[in-house]
Amino acid sequence: MAPNAAKRTAAKKKLQIDVGGVPLVEGVVEQPAPPAPALPQPFVMRPVRPSMLQLASSCGYAPTLAEQHPEGSEWSTDGDARHLMLRRALETGEAPSDPALAALLDTIRTRFPEATWHCEVPVSLFDPDTDEPLFPGGTGHADIIGFLPDGRIVVVDAKFGFKPVPQPNENLQVRAYGLAKALEDGAPAFLPAIYQPNVSGFMWGRWFNAGEDYWSILDEIRAATRMRPDVPVTGPWCGDCYQVSHCKAFLLPAYEGESALEPFTREGGLTHENAPTALRVVQAMKTAIDVAEQRLRAIARERPIVDGGKQWGPTLVKNGRRSISIDAVPPELLEQLDAAGAVKTGQPFEAFRWVNVKGRDAAKKGGAHE
């Protein structure tokens, strides 16, 4: 039997483990696994990178975009460098110079002093019913795995970006790593954890035991690999997708001879049949506008955006539409107004406005964004 086939056979047995009433973790007695749930037929399975599983469980188009635009997120380079430093630290035993990595290693070694830790661990996952790979090429890489003497494993996924991620118990990426390695090694249980130094520090999940827990995670992964790869599904998860600028759900189609509003306003253009699609487009446009405004405000804070004789940028608004000079109010009247709660001091706030470019600013407008 080929090595990979032997591993997959062992994994199938692990999914159906019967521990005979022996407590595995913290007094939990694992029961024999239920039969594999029936999958909808017909179905099309497509392997999904572990890092895309969380998004893919809501939108199958996200992995498609990741394949078409593999440049990754803006934090990829920093994350790759830190993962390299982490691997060197684990291999050499030397403390990393990065404080965030030093804190990571100190935490896991203190919590599990008996564990043996490895970085960038290759893991494979195949569907036990079809032998089809669930990861592209059948293999992914877990950031950190700790191996305990009793066979259990601890899986840590390090995130160095600034966006919060789901808790380990709900995070499909780190649970997929844990499931894959647990099935490969025949581990009776695994513990997922996420380390996000820029957001929440360490987040620890619960122990997932062989049997029903494993089947449940496998079903989630299967569902993610069976989402339609050509249809974008918009929702809150779009804010976590670094491919959103390429997504066709966020691009208003241009119709020849029509204005942008015509598909929605012409007679017969909007019906109950196409309303769901139109609603997704509208929601996508709103999100795109929010993102665009944030970016425009960021560059306008650096230098005002100039268009002809006007410029758009931040101004400090100290008062509301109406203001009153406190110094001109007689003291006795001011006391009465103050006692009645009529005197309120508003905080200055930032507003972005178009203003005329005058004088020296007009002469320098070439230095602003145009």
Buried (B, 14 or more C-beta within 10 A) or exposed (E): EEEEEEBBEBBBEBBBBEBEEEEBBEEEEBEEBEEBEEBEEEEEBBBBBBBBBBBBBBBBBBBBBBBEEEEBBEBBEEBEEBBEBBBBBBEEEEEBEBEBBBBBBEBBEEBBEEBEBBBBBEBBBBBBEEEBBBBBEBBBBBBBBBBBEEEBBBBBBBBBBEEBBBBBEEBBBBBBBBBBBBBBBBBBBBBBBBBBBEBEEBBBBBBBBBBBBBBBBBEBBBBBBBBEBEBBBBEEBBEBBBBBEBBEBBEEEEEEEEEEEEBEEEEEBBEEEEEEEBEBBEBBBEBBEEBEEEEBBEEBEEBBBBBEEBBBBEEEBEEEEEEEEEEEBEEEEBEEBEEEEEBEEEEEEEEBEEEEBEEEBEEEBEEBBE
